Amino acid sequence: MTLLHARGKTTAAQHVAARHLDHTFEKLVASSLPLVAASPLLDALRASPEPLALPDLARRLPLRLHRRGPLHFLRLFPRVFDLRPPLPLSLSLTAPAASLLAVASSPDAAARTLHRLLAMSTSRSVPLRAVFRVWRELALPDDFEDSVVAQHPHLFRLAPNPAEPRTHVLHLVADPAKEEFTPAVDKKRPEKYAFRLQFPPGFRLAKEYRKKVKEWQLLPYVGPYEVVDQKVGASKRVSKMARRKMEKRAVGIAHEFLSLTVEKMVEVEKFSQFRKWFGIDVNVRDVFLDHPGIFYLSAKGKRHTVFLREAYDRGKLVEPNDVSEARRKLVELMLLRRHGLGNANSNANMSSSANADAKESDDDLQELELY
């Protein structure tokens, strides 16, 4: 039983399916699915000074972009991908796409983000592989090991992970006494201990639910940058009040993590990589679902994506930045597909008609993964 809901025994899938849908966020996720699917491919193209031959790309990356094949996917987005003859076709980024992908945070800004991320860890360390999973979300440079970690030895140190051979742990070596981090929630909280609540349209707040939310809002909790006793979370015999405080701390950490991301959203699975290191002893997906006034969880695209509600207004970021604006424009380029270009990329043996776009479905897109 959770703090705010007495939902009984349900499976994880049932719990997700029972959530109140917010169509504004659902449309936002749907619009970004092509970009999410193509992200590793975009990274490979951006890192190459010359166009890449499609056979070479197929050997380097498992191009499972679309149920009709990778070539069909690439031809859908001529404003982003430039297919060039002769056979075998070569691929590069268009100039507008390359320009938008080049927008990134400065090394100093990336160092501040990484510093705050590590400061939330109970051991002031996280696995390097977990950071790699969220480098785009945190707007870290793709070479952050060299441009950020190595260039700030007074803040960071890489060391072998004794628990996992051939992997590394990123440690924070900065003096905790000199850290004065103010959590994002403290800058906007309506009152002491409370979080801003923005429930989705049509969400009915029953009297009993309002009462539980008010009690939870007034509950003290340990902030994301405060030192915690790791033995409390490790014990199986925890009081109900202690459990409620643990959940509220998890909400605070998730809120702060999302505040560090460029677009105030992240895949739940990626955030879960940090659960143990942040000292979170509750199910993170349940945390997001049980607090619909703070977070919104979408299951579109066969992945769970969580948003920070207060960071959005009518589907747009309240405080956009250069990186988020560049990504928004890149999404818009992909949404245009072939519209207005006629038989674009015809020199690359393209014979698809413009009407094919209307038949495309988000379900046709497949996730591209790097192994």
Wavefront OBJ file of the C-alpha trace (Angstrom):
o trace
v 0.000 0.000 0.000
v 1.365 3.417 -0.937
v 1.046 6.626 0.991
v -1.540 8.279 -1.205
v -3.368 5.361 -2.766
v -4.824 2.161 -1.420
v -4.771 0.386 -4.771
v -4.580 -3.145 -3.457
v -2.654 -5.879 -5.210
v -2.037 -4.877 -8.812
v 0.650 -5.685 -11.319
v 3.054 -3.023 -12.544
v 1.309 -2.967 -15.933
v -2.085 -2.489 -14.280
v -0.730 0.313 -12.122
v 0.614 2.137 -15.178
v -2.547 1.548 -17.208
v -4.717 2.916 -14.399
v -2.996 6.312 -14.342
v -4.833 9.452 -15.441
v -3.750 10.296 -18.995
v -2.527 13.790 -19.806
v -2.800 14.132 -23.571
v -0.539 17.192 -23.680
v 2.406 15.147 -22.438
v 1.389 12.138 -24.524
v 1.553 14.259 -27.695
v 4.925 15.604 -26.595
v 6.317 12.084 -26.242
v 4.825 10.988 -29.578
v 6.448 13.889 -31.415
v 9.902 12.998 -30.065
v 9.808 9.256 -30.842
v 11.649 9.519 -34.202
v 14.426 11.555 -32.592
v 14.733 9.080 -29.721
v 14.940 6.164 -32.155
v 17.614 7.857 -34.269
v 19.758 9.360 -31.492
v 22.677 6.856 -31.619
v 22.719 7.112 -35.423
v 22.806 10.912 -35.193
v 25.718 10.663 -32.760
v 27.663 8.430 -35.161
v 27.078 10.775 -38.084
v 27.984 13.853 -36.054
v 31.253 12.260 -34.956
v 32.292 11.460 -38.536
v 33.932 14.203 -40.638
v 32.992 12.353 -43.838
v 29.735 10.763 -45.078
v 29.395 7.160 -43.947
v 28.577 4.319 -46.315
v 25.362 2.548 -45.361
v 26.995 -0.921 -45.350
v 29.604 0.366 -42.899
v 26.884 1.835 -40.679
v 24.972 -1.441 -40.778
v 28.051 -3.228 -39.455
v 28.635 -0.652 -36.699
v 25.037 -0.176 -35.591
v 22.051 -2.551 -35.485
v 19.857 -0.375 -37.710
v 16.467 -1.516 -36.419
v 14.826 1.874 -36.956
v 11.628 0.914 -38.742
v 9.658 -2.214 -39.471
v 10.138 -1.505 -43.204
v 13.874 -1.247 -42.825
v 16.433 1.478 -42.030
v 16.475 2.882 -45.569
v 12.766 3.628 -45.379
v 13.313 5.424 -42.060
v 16.142 7.546 -43.455
v 14.073 8.546 -46.486
v 11.267 9.737 -44.229
v 13.445 12.566 -42.899
v 15.280 14.282 -45.799
v 15.655 17.469 -43.730
v 17.860 15.551 -41.291
v 19.527 12.751 -43.280
v 21.308 13.350 -46.572
v 21.456 10.183 -48.697
v 23.990 10.407 -51.514
v 24.581 8.225 -54.615
v 26.255 6.324 -56.149
v 25.739 2.851 -54.748
v 26.476 1.940 -52.084
v 24.636 4.948 -50.722
v 26.433 7.186 -48.260
v 24.808 9.061 -45.426
v 25.498 12.346 -43.672
v 23.615 15.002 -41.756
v 22.052 17.952 -43.501
v 23.546 21.335 -42.626
v 20.533 22.457 -40.506
v 20.520 19.193 -38.535
v 24.282 19.295 -37.965
v 24.026 22.876 -36.735
v 21.285 22.026 -34.219
v 23.111 18.936 -32.955
v 26.252 21.023 -32.357
v 24.493 23.085 -29.664
v 25.733 21.895 -26.254
v 26.425 23.069 -22.736
v 29.819 24.528 -21.932
v 32.312 22.289 -20.070
v 31.925 24.464 -16.957
v 28.131 24.193 -17.021
v 28.424 20.429 -17.564
v 30.802 20.196 -14.598
v 28.284 21.979 -12.358
v 25.547 19.566 -13.445
v 27.755 16.540 -12.839
v 28.818 17.962 -9.465
v 25.202 18.262 -8.312
v 24.391 14.786 -9.611
v 27.215 13.206 -7.599
v 26.391 15.290 -4.530
v 22.995 13.538 -4.351
v 24.661 10.135 -4.046
v 24.948 8.792 -0.518
v 28.518 7.690 -1.320
v 29.230 10.746 -3.515
v 29.889 8.381 -6.407
v 27.975 6.785 -9.293
v 28.855 4.203 -11.954
v 30.236 5.776 -15.109
v 27.940 3.606 -17.234
v 24.895 5.191 -15.547
v 26.141 8.674 -16.477
v 26.648 7.495 -20.063
v 22.974 6.520 -20.156
v 21.860 10.081 -19.405
v 24.559 12.253 -20.996
v 22.083 13.640 -23.551
v 19.459 14.365 -20.917
v 22.031 16.219 -18.787
v 23.481 18.043 -21.834
v 26.940 16.669 -21.142
v 29.449 16.767 -24.018
v 29.747 13.394 -25.745
v 33.410 13.412 -24.685
v 32.643 14.433 -21.092
v 35.251 12.011 -19.725
v 37.970 14.138 -21.333
v 36.389 17.596 -21.556
v 34.727 17.620 -18.128
v 35.983 14.898 -15.770
v 39.673 15.047 -16.737
v 39.661 18.849 -16.840
v 38.273 19.166 -13.292
v 40.507 16.923 -11.141
v 39.630 19.013 -8.078
v 36.014 17.802 -8.477
v 36.058 14.345 -10.044
v 38.040 11.127 -9.970
v 37.566 7.941 -11.997
v 38.375 4.614 -10.356
v 37.860 0.944 -11.280
v 34.607 -0.549 -10.041
v 35.478 -3.433 -7.706
v 31.994 -4.903 -8.092
v 32.066 -4.967 -11.906
v 35.274 -5.798 -13.796
v 36.255 -3.477 -16.660
v 33.893 -0.736 -15.486
v 34.534 2.495 -13.595
v 32.987 4.538 -10.830
v 32.948 8.321 -10.934
v 33.782 9.842 -7.534
v 33.210 13.359 -6.259
v 36.324 14.602 -4.458
v 35.165 18.172 -3.823
v 35.015 19.313 -0.195
v 31.396 18.895 1.050
v 31.894 21.772 3.492
v 32.263 24.168 0.569
v 29.109 23.013 -1.214
v 26.044 25.201 -0.937
v 23.495 23.664 -3.257
v 19.910 24.891 -3.162
v 17.476 22.253 -4.467
v 15.218 23.425 -7.283
v 12.138 22.691 -5.193
v 13.263 25.178 -2.533
v 13.222 27.968 -5.099
v 9.572 27.415 -5.975
v 7.986 25.633 -3.035
v 4.702 27.235 -1.879
v 5.430 26.594 1.802
v 7.835 24.738 4.054
v 8.331 21.067 3.050
v 5.744 21.308 0.265
v 6.003 20.644 -3.473
v 4.154 22.553 -6.164
v 1.209 20.518 -7.401
v -0.243 20.718 -10.901
v -2.770 17.966 -11.452
v -3.718 16.961 -14.999
v -6.942 18.284 -16.577
v -9.959 16.296 -15.470
v -8.196 14.807 -12.435
v -10.739 14.538 -9.627
v -9.473 15.199 -6.119
v -11.629 13.295 -3.654
v -11.922 14.684 -0.133
v -9.967 11.819 1.398
v -7.265 12.174 -1.255
v -6.941 15.917 -0.583
v -6.507 15.165 3.109
v -3.734 12.624 2.480
v -1.956 14.957 0.079
v -2.042 17.779 2.628
v -0.652 15.529 5.352
v 2.101 14.330 3.017
v 2.980 17.883 1.978
v 3.509 18.894 5.615
v 5.696 15.875 6.327
v 9.384 16.834 6.941
v 11.944 15.157 4.769
v 15.678 15.016 4.110
v 16.672 17.095 1.079
v 18.525 15.617 -1.920
v 21.888 17.091 -0.860
v 21.602 16.299 2.855
v 23.475 13.432 4.489
v 21.296 10.434 5.291
v 21.722 7.402 7.500
v 22.073 4.508 5.052
v 21.201 1.974 7.774
v 17.613 3.250 7.937
v 16.871 2.375 4.337
v 18.703 -0.952 4.572
v 16.622 -2.196 7.506
v 13.521 -4.245 6.731
v 11.875 -3.209 10.000
v 11.062 0.422 9.336
v 8.259 2.377 10.955
v 5.418 3.718 8.854
v 6.537 7.297 9.493
v 10.127 6.476 8.508
v 8.874 4.813 5.342
v 6.829 7.904 4.460
v 9.886 10.121 4.975
v 11.932 7.810 2.765
v 9.340 8.148 0.023
v 9.291 11.922 0.331
v 13.076 12.022 0.075
v 12.810 9.875 -3.080
v 10.351 12.413 -4.503
v 12.811 15.198 -3.671
v 15.701 13.393 -5.373
v 13.624 12.635 -8.473
v 12.475 16.264 -8.580
v 16.064 17.499 -8.372
v 17.310 14.983 -10.952
v 14.639 16.065 -13.433
v 15.486 19.703 -12.728
v 19.080 18.966 -13.813
v 17.966 17.558 -17.167
v 17.709 19.782 -20.222
v 14.084 18.995 -21.024
v 12.966 18.127 -17.473
v 12.221 14.562 -18.486
v 13.978 11.197 -18.500
v 13.213 7.545 -19.121
v 12.341 5.812 -15.863
v 14.712 2.941 -16.629
v 17.630 5.373 -16.969
v 16.808 7.074 -13.666
v 16.530 3.672 -11.983
v 20.245 3.121 -12.697
v 20.930 5.612 -9.884
v 18.396 4.260 -7.360
v 20.855 2.360 -5.157
v 23.470 5.113 -5.344
v 20.947 7.764 -4.330
v 19.829 5.618 -1.383
v 16.282 5.240 -2.725
v 14.639 2.237 -1.087
v 11.240 2.484 -2.799
v 10.036 1.603 -6.287
v 10.777 4.666 -8.426
v 7.981 3.986 -10.920
v 5.479 3.886 -8.056
v 6.880 7.183 -6.774
v 6.077 8.823 -10.106
v 2.624 7.252 -10.382
v 1.664 8.004 -6.781
v 2.388 11.726 -7.162
v 0.541 12.830 -10.327
v 0.581 16.456 -9.200
v 4.403 16.508 -9.334
v 5.258 14.049 -12.110
v 3.675 12.642 -15.231
v 4.601 9.181 -16.489
v 4.003 8.282 -20.135
v 4.151 4.734 -21.490
v 4.128 5.706 -25.161
v 6.753 4.246 -27.470
v 7.224 1.072 -25.407
v 9.154 3.004 -22.762
v 8.257 4.832 -19.564
v 9.133 8.524 -19.667
v 8.648 10.789 -16.654
v 8.160 14.572 -16.801
v 8.443 17.249 -14.126
v 5.018 18.906 -14.301
v 5.936 22.322 -12.939
v 8.556 22.743 -15.670
v 5.895 22.699 -18.408
v 3.034 24.956 -19.414
v 0.734 23.748 -22.196
v 3.321 21.338 -23.486
v 6.215 23.801 -23.558
v 9.111 24.340 -21.180
v 8.569 27.294 -18.866
v 12.293 28.072 -18.854
v 13.801 26.853 -22.153
v 17.543 26.907 -22.773
v 19.774 26.822 -25.836
v 20.081 23.029 -25.833
v 16.359 22.382 -25.325
v 15.488 24.884 -28.065
v 17.903 23.178 -30.468
v 16.330 19.801 -29.721
v 12.829 21.237 -30.157
v 13.784 22.568 -33.591
v 15.317 19.207 -34.501
v 12.059 17.478 -33.538
v 10.189 19.963 -35.723
v 12.495 19.136 -38.650
v 11.713 15.444 -38.228
v 7.974 16.084 -37.912
v 8.000 17.848 -41.279
v 9.246 14.626 -42.871
v 8.966 15.019 -46.669
v 6.206 17.629 -46.688
v 6.908 20.435 -49.114
v 9.975 18.799 -50.628
v 8.312 16.802 -53.376
v 10.399 13.781 -54.354
v 13.272 14.633 -52.028
v 16.362 12.455 -52.228
v 15.201 11.175 -55.632
v 18.854 10.902 -56.697
v 19.233 8.289 -53.985
v 16.743 6.019 -55.778
v 13.770 7.198 -53.748
v 10.360 6.373 -55.184
v 8.048 6.691 -52.152
v 5.097 9.044 -52.530
v 4.245 11.866 -50.174
v 1.024 10.097 -49.230
v 3.036 7.435 -47.434
v 3.573 9.815 -44.525
v -0.108 9.719 -43.663
v 0.071 5.944 -43.260
v 3.032 5.981 -40.915
v 2.472 4.993 -37.313
v 4.546 5.478 -34.203
v 4.399 1.709 -33.802
v 6.449 1.390 -37.005
v 9.410 3.006 -35.283
v 11.848 0.756 -33.473
v 14.439 1.612 -30.907
v 18.027 1.877 -32.086
v 20.445 0.585 -29.464
v 24.207 0.518 -29.245
v 25.754 -2.694 -27.998
l 1 2 3 4 5 6 7 8 9 10 11 12 13 14 15 16 17 18 19 20 21 22 23 24 25 26 27 28 29 30 31 32 33 34 35 36 37 38 39 40 41 42 43 44 45 46 47 48 49 50 51 52 53 54 55 56 57 58 59 60 61 62 63 64 65 66 67 68 69 70 71 72 73 74 75 76 77 78 79 80 81 82 83 84 85 86 87 88 89 90 91 92 93 94 95 96 97 98 99 100 101 102 103 104 105 106 107 108 109 110 111 112 113 114 115 116 117 118 119 120 121 122 123 124 125 126 127 128 129 130 131 132 133 134 135 136 137 138 139 140 141 142 143 144 145 146 147 148 149 150 151 152 153 154 155 156 157 158 159 160 161 162 163 164 165 166 167 168 169 170 171 172 173 174 175 176 177 178 179 180 181 182 183 184 185 186 187 188 189 190 191 192 193 194 195 196 197 198 199 200 201 202 203 204 205 206 207 208 209 210 211 212 213 214 215 216 217 218 219 220 221 222 223 224 225 226 227 228 229 230 231 232 233 234 235 236 237 238 239 240 241 242 243 244 245 246 247 248 249 250 251 252 253 254 255 256 257 258 259 260 261 262 263 264 265 266 267 268 269 270 271 272 273 274 275 276 277 278 279 280 281 282 283 284 285 286 287 288 289 290 291 292 293 294 295 296 297 298 299 300 301 302 303 304 305 306 307 308 309 310 311 312 313 314 315 316 317 318 319 320 321 322 323 324 325 326 327 328 329 330 331 332 333 334 335 336 337 338 339 340 341 342 343 344 345 346 347 348 349 350 351 352 353 354 355 356 357 358 359 360 361 362 363 364 365 366 367 368 369 370 371
